[in-house]
Amino acid sequence: MAGRNEVDQIHRIYKLCGSPSEEYWRKIRLPSNHMAKPQHKRKVREAFKDFSPEALSLVDRLLALDPLERLTATDALMSDKDRVYPQAHQKLEKMRVNQ
């Protein structure tokens, strides 16, 4: 999703992930004139419709616009640890034990 410049990059993100909600803009305390126009609906599920339900859920949570709602890389690896990423899960567990 590489954009030609910052504005194009943000536009591409909004077209896929949807524009930030008014609630989000209030939360980050910017004047309302910074709100993105036009408003785009979230299309992550449509863009990745051929993914398995588990993978689609994971991608959807990784692409959350709000950083507080976004899945971290560690959480993503742990989300379906036994089936999808068993080796990564084992390495993460070893790292946690050694900390």
Contact map, one row per residue, 1 for C-alpha under 8 A:
111000001001100000000000000000000000000000000000000000000000000000000000000000000000000000000000000
111100001000000000000000000000000000000000000000000000000000000000000000000000000000000000000000000
111111111101000000000000000000000000000000000000000000000000000000000000000000000000000000000000000
011111011000000000000000000000000000000000000000000000000000000000000000000000000000000000000000000
001111111000000000000000000000000000000000000000000000000000000000000000000000000000000000000000000
001111111100000000000000000000000000000000000000000000000000000000000000000000000000000000000000000
001011111110000000000000000000000000000000000000000000000000000000000000000000000000000000000000000
001111111111000000000000000000000000000000000000000000000000000000000000000000000000000000000000000
111111111111100000000000000000000000000000000000000000000000000000000000000000000000000000000000000
001001111111110000000000000000000000000000000000000000000000000000000000000000000000000000000000000
000000111111111000000000000000000000000000000000000000000000000000000000000000000000000000000000000
101000011111111100000000000000000000000000000000000000000000000000000000000000000000000000000000000
100000001111111111000000000000000000000000000000000000000000000000000000000000000000000000000000000
000000000111111111110000000000000000000101000000000000000000000000000000000000000000000000000000000
000000000011111111100000000000000000000111100000000000000000000000000000000000000000000000000000000
000000000001111111000000000000000000000011110010000000000000000000000000000000000000000000000000000
000000000000111111100000000000000000000011110000000000000000001110000000000000000000000000000000000
000000000000111111110000000000000000001111100000000000000000000000000000000000000000000000000000000
000000000000011011111000000000000001001111000000000000000000000000000000000000000000000000000000000
000000000000010001111101100000000011000000000000000000000000000010000000000000000000000000000000000
000000000000000000111111100000000000000000000000000000000000000000000000000000000000000000000000000
000000000000000000011111110000000010000000000000000000000000000000000000000000000000000000000000000
000000000000000000001111111000000000000000000000000000000000000000000000000000000000000000000000000
000000000000000000011111111100000000000000000000000000000000000001000000000000000000000000000000000
000000000000000000011111111111010010000000000000000000000000000000000000000000000000000000000000000
000000000000000000000111111111000000000000000000000000000000000000000000000000000000000000000000000
000000000000000000000011111110000000000000000000000000000000000000000000000000000000000000000000000
000000000000000000000001111111000000000000000000000000000000000000000000000000000000000000000000000
000000000000000000000000111111100000000000000000000000000000000000000000000000000000000000000000000
000000000000000000000000110111110100000000000000000000000000000000000000000000000000000000000000000
000000000000000000000000000011111110000000000000000000000000000000000000000000000000000000000000000
000000000000000000000000100001111110000000000000000000000000000000000000000000000000000000000000000
000000000000000000000000000000111110000000000000000000000000000000000000000000000000000000000000000
000000000000000000000000000001111111000000000000000000000000000000000000000000000000000000000000000
000000000000000000010100100000111111100000000000000000000000000000000000000000000000000000000000000
000000000000000000110000000000000111111000000000000000000000000000000000000000000000000000000000000
000000000000000000000000000000000011111000000000000000000000000000000000000000000000000000000000000
000000000000000000000000000000000001111100000000000000000000000000000000000000000000000000000000000
000000000000000001100000000000000001111110000000000000000000000000000000000000000000000000000000000
000000000000011001100000000000000000011111000000000000000000000000000000000000000000000000000000000
000000000000001111100000000000000000001111100000000000000000000000000000000000000000000000000000000
000000000000011111100000000000000000000111110000000000000000000000000000000000000000000000000000000
000000000000001111000000000000000000000011111110000000000000000000000000000000000000000000000000000
000000000000000110000000000000000000000001111111000000000011001000000000000000000000000000000000000
000000000000000000000000000000000000000000111111100000010001000000000000000000000000000000000000000
000000000000000000000000000000000000000000111111100000000000000000000000000000000000000000000000000
000000000000000100000000000000000000000000111111100000000000000000000000000000000000000000000000000
000000000000000000000000000000000000000000011111111000010000000000000000000000000000000000000000000
000000000000000000000000000000000000000000001111111000010000000000000000000000000000000000000000000
000000000000000000000000000000000000000000000001111100000000000000000000000000000000000000000000000
000000000000000000000000000000000000000000000001111111110000000000000000000000000000000000000000000
000000000000000000000000000000000000000000000000011111110000000000000000000000000000000000000000000
000000000000000000000000000000000000000000000000001111111000000000000000000000000000000000000000000
000000000000000000000000000000000000000000000000001111111100000000000000000000000000000000000000000
000000000000000000000000000000000000000000000000001111111110000000000000000000000000000000000000000
000000000000000000000000000000000000000000001001101111111111000000000000000000000000000000000000000
000000000000000000000000000000000000000000000000000011111111100000000000000000000000000000000000000
000000000000000000000000000000000000000000000000000001111111110000000000000100100000000000000000000
000000000000000000000000000000000000000000010000000000111111111000000000000000000000000000000000000
000000000000000000000000000000000000000000011000000000011111111100000000000000000000000000000000000
000000000000000000000000000000000000000000000000000000001111111100001110000000000000000000000000000
000000000000000000000000000000000000000000000000000000000111111100000111000100000000000000000000000
000000000000000010000000000000000000000000010000000000000011111110000100000000000000000000000000000
000000000000000010000000000000000000000000000000000000000001111111101110000000000000000000000000000
000000000000000010010000000000000000000000000000000000000000001111101100000000000000000000000000000
000000000000000000000001000000000000000000000000000000000000000111111100000000000000000000000000000
000000000000000000000000000000000000000000000000000000000000000111111100000000000000000000000000000
000000000000000000000000000000000000000000000000000000000000000001111100000000000000000000000000000
000000000000000000000000000000000000000000000000000000000000100111111110000000000000000000000000000
000000000000000000000000000000000000000000000000000000000000111111111111000000000000000000000000000
000000000000000000000000000000000000000000000000000000000000110100001111101100000000000000000000000
000000000000000000000000000000000000000000000000000000000000010000000111111100000000000000000000000
000000000000000000000000000000000000000000000000000000000000000000000011111110000000000000000000000
000000000000000000000000000000000000000000000000000000000000000000000001111111000000000000010000000
000000000000000000000000000000000000000000000000000000000000000000000011111111100000000000000000000
000000000000000000000000000000000000000000000000000000000100010000000011111111110000000000000000000
000000000000000000000000000000000000000000000000000000000000000000000000111111111000100110000000000
000000000000000000000000000000000000000000000000000000000000000000000000011111111000100010000000000
000000000000000000000000000000000000000000000000000000000100000000000000001111111000000000000000000
000000000000000000000000000000000000000000000000000000000000000000000000000111111111100000000000000
000000000000000000000000000000000000000000000000000000000000000000000000000011111111110110000000000
000000000000000000000000000000000000000000000000000000000000000000000000000000011111110010000000000
000000000000000000000000000000000000000000000000000000000000000000000000000000011111110000000000000
000000000000000000000000000000000000000000000000000000000000000000000000000000011111110000000000000
000000000000000000000000000000000000000000000000000000000000000000000000000011011111111110000000000
000000000000000000000000000000000000000000000000000000000000000000000000000000001111111111000000000
000000000000000000000000000000000000000000000000000000000000000000000000000000000000111111100000000
000000000000000000000000000000000000000000000000000000000000000000000000000010001000111111110000000
000000000000000000000000000000000000000000000000000000000000000000000000000011001100111111111000000
000000000000000000000000000000000000000000000000000000000000000000000000000000000000011111111100000
000000000000000000000000000000000000000000000000000000000000000000000000000000000000001111111110000
000000000000000000000000000000000000000000000000000000000000000000000000010000000000000111111111000
000000000000000000000000000000000000000000000000000000000000000000000000000000000000000011111111100
000000000000000000000000000000000000000000000000000000000000000000000000000000000000000001111111110
000000000000000000000000000000000000000000000000000000000000000000000000000000000000000000111111111
000000000000000000000000000000000000000000000000000000000000000000000000000000000000000000011111111
000000000000000000000000000000000000000000000000000000000000000000000000000000000000000000001111111
000000000000000000000000000000000000000000000000000000000000000000000000000000000000000000000111111
000000000000000000000000000000000000000000000000000000000000000000000000000000000000000000000011111
